[in-house]
Amino acid sequence: MARKPSKTKPAKTKPAKTKAGPALTHIGASGEARMVDVSDKPATERIAVAEGRVVMTRATLDLIVSGNAKKGDVLGTARIAGIMAAKRTSELIPLCHPLALSKVTVDIEPDAKLPGCLVRASVKVTGPTGVEMEALTAVSVACLTIYDMIKAVERGVRIEGVHLVEKLGGKSGHYRV
C-alpha cells in the first residue's frame, strides 16, 4: 500500500546542546547528522578566503617554475582543479548545501623561502549560507593537484596549513585570522 505524502511541514530539529559552549549545527537533538535548514535565512553577499602551502625541495620548485614538469603546466592545472572543486563541494562534503557561486579565484604563488607554493582561494556567493567550505575545498584540491603532478619527481612533498583566512557576511559577521 502506497504512503500518502504528509501535508504537514517536517519539524525543525534544534542543534544538540553541549556543555562546552555553542551547539554543533549539523547534529540534531538526538545526535544524528543533519543538513542545516537555511530556508529562513536572508540571501546576503558572503565571501570566504582560505589558504594552504605545498612544501617541496628547491629543485622541484624550480622544475614547476621553469615549466618543465613532465605532466605539463602544474600551476595552471592546479588553479583549474581548485575552481572546479569549489563548484562541487556539496558533492564531496555530505552536509554542505549546493550553492550558485558567483566568483571563485585560486591564486598560486611559488615561494623560494618555503620552498614551495602558497595556494589561496577566494569564493563569493549571494545566498543564505557561507562559502567557507568551498574556499577550503578549492585550496585542498589545488594543493593535491600540485602533489599529483610532481610526485614522480619528489614523493616527500608536504601539504600544510590549510585554513580559513577570512569570512565576510552572514549573521556571524566578519572573521579574520
Secondary structure, DSSP 8 states (H G I E B T S, - for coil): ------SS-------B--SSSS-BTTB-TTS-B-----TTS--EEEEEEEEEEEE--HHHHHHHHHT--TTS-HHHHHHHHHHHHHHTHHHHSTT------SEEEEEEEEETTTTEEEEEEEEEEEESS--HHHHHHHHHHHHHHHHHHHTTT-TT-EEEEEEEEEEESSTT--EE-
